[in-house]
């Protein structure tokens, strides 16, 4: 079962740990857009959360691309659901290509995706590196990321690693997301990797399950809605 814990503004989704034959519960959707004014669009959604409630989202937020942008105003809106079933049902309740005039003035919709997390992932947004990967064995790659997350924790780091399987994603591929609270924390881990930290061997070994890195970006993410 999904366990939701709220502490101040922080919400964690605790999911079953990955095994070779099982994945955790829960699902996400993402709506990828080109925002005409990122800050204005985000603030508008914070003040108008009724759509998230109508869709039945447990939690919702935004991720704004800060580095590696493919276009100006690159960002997406995400929502978390207790199951793929709930996420699919939500997608039938709202057509982003038929927006209200208020939304149409703020952004251009590009595409949407449903995502299945395939390893335990703590939903605590922050400073996030995102790799789009073509994987040849997603189960083994997810297991390596589970080991890496444990090794990073043992080394005194708080980095949340998520691996996400695209469903109805068009040309999207697997996402690997590495999340820290601050840019400095992420940078320190990278510095240690290049200096030869032992946990780097797990990272290197995991890439035998990667056929190609499609892209890498840096995003800033936050929660903007939590179900009452």
Secondary structure as UniProt FT lines:
FT   STRAND          3..7
FT   TURN            8..9
FT   STRAND          10..14
FT   TURN            20..21
FT   STRAND          27..35
FT   HELIX           38..47
FT   HELIX           50..55
FT   STRAND          59..67
FT   TURN            72..73
FT   STRAND          74..81
FT   HELIX           84..93
FT   TURN            96..97
FT   HELIX           101..104
FT   TURN            105..106
FT   STRAND          107..117
FT   STRAND          127..135
FT   HELIX           138..154
FT   TURN            155..156
FT   STRAND          160..167
FT   TURN            170..171
FT   STRAND          174..180
FT   HELIX           183..194
FT   TURN            195..196
FT   TURN            198..199
FT   HELIX           200..206
FT   HELIX           207..209
FT   STRAND          210..226
//
